[in-house]
Amino acid sequence: NRRWLPLNALRAFEAVGKHLSFTGGAAALSVSQSAMSRHVAGLEQLLGKQLFERDAGRLALTPEGQELLGVVSKSLNAVE
């Protein structure tokens, strides 16, 4: 059985990961910053992994986040 991950959350994660910014990712997808934050938080909860390190306005991918970003980007490119 495969666990299905929400596509919108994966798209939000990819945009935030590429921009290293919730605001930048939100602008890229034309959605609100709070929606991006909720999608990423939900994905982190579903996976049981922290994908970003958040520190005083600085955002960085964790090693797990870096690995997932590569997979998600390749997969979304293949679907397009």
C-alpha positions as CSV (number, residue, x, y, z in Angstrom):
1,N,0.0,0.0,0.0
2,R,1.3,3.4,-1.0
3,R,0.7,6.4,1.2
4,W,-0.6,9.2,-1.0
5,L,0.8,12.6,-0.4
6,P,-1.4,15.7,-1.2
7,L,-0.3,17.2,-4.5
8,N,-1.0,20.8,-3.4
9,A,1.2,20.3,-0.3
10,L,4.0,18.9,-2.5
11,R,3.7,21.9,-4.9
12,A,3.8,24.3,-2.0
13,F,6.9,22.5,-0.5
14,E,8.7,22.7,-3.9
15,A,8.0,26.4,-4.3
16,V,9.0,27.2,-0.7
17,G,12.1,25.0,-1.1
18,K,13.2,26.6,-4.4
19,H,12.7,30.2,-3.0
20,L,13.7,29.3,0.6
21,S,10.9,31.6,1.5
22,F,7.2,31.1,2.3
23,T,6.4,34.5,0.9
24,G,8.4,33.9,-2.3
25,G,6.9,30.4,-2.8
26,A,3.4,31.9,-2.2
27,A,4.0,34.6,-4.9
28,A,5.2,31.9,-7.3
29,L,2.0,30.0,-7.0
30,S,-0.3,33.0,-6.5
31,V,-1.6,31.9,-3.1
32,S,-1.3,33.3,0.4
33,Q,1.8,32.9,2.6
34,S,-0.4,31.3,5.3
35,A,-1.7,28.7,2.9
36,M,1.8,27.8,2.0
37,S,2.7,27.5,5.6
38,R,-0.3,25.3,6.4
39,H,0.5,23.0,3.4
40,V,4.2,22.6,4.4
41,A,3.3,22.0,8.1
42,G,0.7,19.4,7.1
43,L,3.2,17.6,4.9
44,E,5.8,17.7,7.7
45,Q,3.2,16.2,10.1
46,L,2.1,13.5,7.6
47,L,5.7,12.5,6.9
48,G,6.8,12.8,10.5
49,K,9.9,14.8,9.4
50,Q,11.0,18.4,9.7
51,L,11.6,19.6,6.1
52,F,12.8,23.2,7.0
53,E,14.9,24.7,9.7
54,R,13.2,28.0,10.8
55,D,15.5,30.5,12.6
56,A,14.7,34.2,13.1
57,G,13.5,34.9,9.6
58,R,15.9,32.5,7.9
59,L,14.7,29.4,6.2
60,A,16.9,26.4,5.3
61,L,16.1,22.9,4.1
62,T,16.9,20.0,6.4
63,P,18.8,17.1,4.9
64,E,15.4,15.3,4.6
65,G,14.0,18.4,2.9
66,Q,16.9,18.6,0.4
67,E,16.3,14.9,-0.5
68,L,12.6,15.4,-0.9
69,L,12.9,18.6,-2.9
70,G,15.0,16.7,-5.5
71,V,12.4,13.9,-5.8
72,V,9.4,16.2,-5.8
73,S,10.9,18.6,-8.5
74,K,11.8,15.7,-10.8
75,S,8.4,14.1,-10.3
76,L,6.5,17.3,-11.0
77,N,8.7,18.0,-14.1
78,A,7.9,14.5,-15.3
79,V,4.2,15.0,-14.8
80,E,4.3,18.3,-16.7
